Amino acid sequence: MPSSLMLSLAFWASGALAQQSVWGQCGGIGWNGPTSCASGSCCVTQNPWYSQCLPGNSCGGGGSGPASTSTRTTAAQITTTTTTTVATPSSPVPAGSLQQVSNFGTNPTSIQMFIYVPVKVAQNPAIIVALHPCGGSAQQFYGSMKLSSYADSNGFIVIYPQTTQYSNCWDVNNPGSLTHGGSGDATGIISMINFTLSKFNGNKDKVFVMGASSGAMMTNVMVGSYPDVFEAGASYSGVAFACLAGSTTPPTPMGSNQTCAQGLQHTPEQWAAYVRNAYPGYSGKRPRMQVIHGLADTLVRPQCGYEQLKQWSAVLGLTNTNNGTNPAAGSQYNQINYGDGSKLVGYFGQGVGHYAPPNEPVMLKFFGLI
């Protein structure tokens, strides 16, 4: 056999047999790397642009090797699944399942509201806003986490907003969302919160926001523009507040605007100025922040996580006091504490790609809900 043919066959075989490690990328639009996962993990679609190798017990693989392999997703394969039951302010919101709500208030960008209300709601319940990633949906994000089971146990309510514009990516770049009392997606989300506070006698001092990827970017937008609304936020693979200010469109994974996602850097005070300018004259309490990022993230670079910590450390007036680990976060994560870690903390995962998977117990403990 000619040596050139042998080399070609060897190259083909090595590519075909290559496996991605746990937490690594294994598929998505434009992905040309391994599409199968190491033993004990399986490839799970997070959104059309990104699939990730998750431990078997997290995705039904049973820990016995790859439960499934990801094919290379094309744009034509993108689908969005939503619920069909719709509640209005004048009708009851069915409990125990994800429900859509219409006519919830001012909504300039026509985003959609979905909500999970547990069967047994706490008196003056806390509210969590959960923001899906690019290409995702409220239904997808609801199904990818265990927040609803924690809501059942602890009586809080979860709002799942949904955008259908810009490849289902959030409006994190326009002045309307980056300004307190402005417009954009942020206004619709605030309307959802006000509706829920009113309808369920919610606790306005216990409103939280979390999100992944584009949803994490929007998490930073919400706590930056509306510090008077949120107690705390959790950002999974996001970017700093106003990192994309001035961009003509939100950052879709296939878009040309990738400067911010590649790790745009400013000084802590420069970042903090963006936040303060979003709500001039505000002197009240600022939301606490939890920042989580994968060190193997090639879509939204790890530097973006460090830039968030720089921003919020300056806003909150905190300094990095110590670093270590938190067994609850997972052995691959390093923990970066600012102050005593109760107001600002970062987690960076070795070998973790995009996006870092939400860890509900660690997040909810930081929020003070468990």
N, C-alpha and C positions, 0 to 999 in steps of 0.2 A: 504493500500500500504506500503511495507517495507520502512523503513526510508532511507536505502541506495539507493533505486531506486528513492525516492523523491529527495535526494541530487543530484543524477546524472542528473535527469531531470532539476533541478533548475540550475545546473552548465551549462548544455547544453543551456538552454533558455537564461541565462545571456550572454553567449558567442555569441549566434546567434543574440541577440538584441543589443549587444554592438555597439556603434558608435564612430568613431574617430572624434576628434575636427577639426576645420578649421586649415589648414596647416600641419596636422599630416599625418603620413604614413597610407595608406589603402590597399596596395597590393605590389606585386612584387615577384620575385623568392625567395623562402625561407620564405616569410612572413606568420606568423601564427596569426596575430592579427586581429582586426576588419577590415572588407572590405566594410563597408558602412560608410557614413559621416553624420555629424550632419546637421540638417535642415538649408537650405540656402547655402549648399556647395555640391560638387559632387566629386567623385573619378576620377582623371585624370592620365593616364599613362604618366610618364615622361621618363622612359626608362624601359627595361625589368625587372630591379631589383627594381624599385621604382615607386610607384604610390602615389599621394598626394591629400588630400582633399583641393580643391580650392573653393573660394567663387563662388556662382552660376553664378554671372554675368561675371565671368572670364572663364567659361567653358560651357556655354550654359544651365545651370541648371535653370536659371531664378529666383534663390533665393527661390524656393518653396520646398526645400528639396533635397535629393540625386537624382541627375539626372541619375546617373548610379552607379553601384558598381563594384569594381575590383575583378576579379577572381585571384587565385594564379597562376601567370605566370610560365610556364615551359620553359626550354631552347629550346624545339622544337617549341615554339610559336614565337620565335624571328624572325622578318622579317625586311628588310630594303627597304625603298621606295626611289627611286631617279628619277630625271627628265630624259627625253630621248633626248632633244635637246642638241647638242654639238657644241660649237663654238671653233674655233681655232684662233691663233693670226692673221692670214691673213683674217679671215672672221669677219663680224660684230657680236657683242654680242646683241641679241634681248633685248629690254628694257621692263620693267614692269612685269617681271616674273623671277623666279629662273632658271638659265641656267648653264649647265656644260661647263667648259672650259678645253681643252686638250692642251698639248704641251706648257705649260706656263713657262717652264724653268727647272732648275736643281731640281730633285725630287727623292732623293735616296731611299725613302721608299714607293714610288708609292702611295702617298695619292692623293685624288681627290679634284678638285677645282670646287666650285659652286659659282655663283655670282648673286647679285641682283643689277641691274642698273635701276634707276628710269627713267621714260620717259623724265623728264626734269632734266638734270644733272647740278649741279652748276658749275660755272667757277672755275677751280682748286678745284675739290671736295675733301672733307674729305673722309677717308676710315676707315671703322670699320671691324675688323676681328672677327667673331662670332664662337666660338668653342663649339661643341656639347658635351654632357656628355657621359660616358660609355654606350655602347649599343645603342646609338643614331645615328643620321645621319644628314647630312646637311639639308635634306628635313624636317625631324622632328623638328629640331631646328628652322628652318625658319618658320614653321607653328605654333610653340609654342609661338612666340613673335610678337610684333607689330613694329619691327624695319623697315620693308619694308614701312609701312605707314608713319613713320617719315622720311624715305629716300625720299618718294614721296614729302613730304612737304618741306624738307630742302635741297634736292639735293645731299646728300652724297651717297656713294656706300658701299654695305655690301658684304664682302667675307665670304662664308661659307665653310671652308675646311672640308674634311671628311676622316677619317681613317677607314679601314676595318680590321685592325689587332687587336690582343689581345682583342677580344670581343668589338671591336670599341672603345677601350680606347687609349688615346694619349701616345706617347713616352715621358714620363716626367722623366725618370730615367737614360738614357744612356748619357755618356760623350758627344756624338755628339750633342745632343740637349742642353746640359747644358754648352756649350762652344760657344763663339762668333765665327762665321765662321766655325763651325763644320759641322755636318751632321744631320741625323735623320729627324724626322717630322718637326723640326724647320726650316731646310733648305728649304723644300718644301713650307712652309708657307711664308717665306721671298721671295721666287720666285713668289708666287701669288701676293704679295704686289708690287713687282717691275714691274710685268706685268701690274697690274692695274694702277699704277702711270704713266707708259709710255703710255698705250693705251688711258687713259682718261685724261691725263694731270693733274693728281692728285696732291694734296698739300702734299709734303713730311713732312711738319711740323704738319700735322693733320692726323696722322695715329694712330688708337686706336685698342685695343684688349679687348675682354670680353669673358667669358665662364662660364659654369656651371659644377660642379663636376669635372670629369676628364678634361673638358674644362677649368675650373677655375685653376686647377693645371697647365695646359699648358699655361694659361695666365701668371701665375707667371714665368714660364720658359721663355716665349717670352720677357717679360719686363726685366728679369734678364740677359739673354744672348744678347739681342739686344736693349740696352738702347738708341742707336743712331737712332733707327727706330721709336720707339713709343713715343707718347706724353703722353698717360695715359692708364691705364688698369682698369678693373672691374672684381673682382673674386667672383663668387657666389658659396660658399661652397667648397673652394679649400684648398690647403696646401702651405706652404712656398716654395720658390725656393730651389731646391736641397734636399728637405725633403726625397725624394726617391732615392737619388744618391747611386749608387752601387747595387741597386736591380736588379735582373736578368730580371724581366718583369715589365711592368707598373702595377699599383694596380687595378685589376679587383675586383668588389664587392664580387665575390665568391672565390677570390684567397686567398692564405695563408699569403701574405705579408700585414699585417694590422698595423704594428708598427707606421708608419707615420700617418696614418688616425686616430689612437687612441689618437693622441695629442703629438707626439714627441716634446720635449722641448729643446731649447738651449737659451743661452743669446742673447740679441740683437746683440752684436758685433760678436758672433759666426755665427749667421745667415747672418749678413752683409758680413762677410768674404767670404761666398760661392758666393754671388753675385759679389763681386769685383774680385774674382779669375776667374769668368767666362769670364771676358774681362780685362785682366791685362793691366794696364797703361791707361785705359779710364778715362778721367777727365771731360767729358762733362756733359750736363744736364741729370738728371735721370727722368724717367717717373713718373708721379703722379699715385697714387693708391687708389682705392676704394675697400674695403673688406666687403663682406656681408655674414653673416652666421646665421643659425638657432640654437637657444639654445636647441632645442629638436632633434638635428641631432645625430642619433646613428650610422650612417654609416661613416661619416667624423666628428669626434667629434668637439664641439665648440672651444676647446682649439686650434685647427688648425687655426681658424680665428685669435685668439689672437697672435699666433706665427707669422702669416703673418704681423700683425701690428708691432710686435717687430722688425721683419726683416726690413721692409721698413722704420720704424721710424729711425733706425740706419743708413740705407743707405742714407736717405734724410736729416739726421741731425735734426729731429724734436722731440718734446716731447708732451705728452698728456697735452693739455691745459684745456679742459673742456668737459663735457658730457651733453647730453640733449636728446631732441627728435626733429624729423623733421616730421611735419604733412604729407608731401608729401610721406614719406617713409612708413607710416602706423603707427597706434597707438601702435602696438605690438613691434616696433623697437626702441631700444635705439641707439643714435648716439654718437660716440666717436671721438672727434676732435683732430688732431695733428696740432700744429700751428694754423693757421686760418681756417683749414679744407679744403683749396683749393688744397693742395698737397697730403694729406693723411687723410682718414676718414674711420671709421668702423661703420657698422650697425649690430646689433645682435637682432634677433627676438624671442620674448617669444612665445613658443609653435610652432615655425616654425621648420619643419623637414628638410630632405634632398631631393632635394636641395632647398635653398632659391630662390623663383621665381624672375627672373629679373624684375626690376622696370625701364622701359625705360625712363620716364621723369626724375627721379632722376639721373640715369646714364648719360643721354645725357646732362643734365645741368652741371654735374661734368666735362664732356668732353668739355663743352663749345660749344656744337652744337645746343642748343636751348636756 
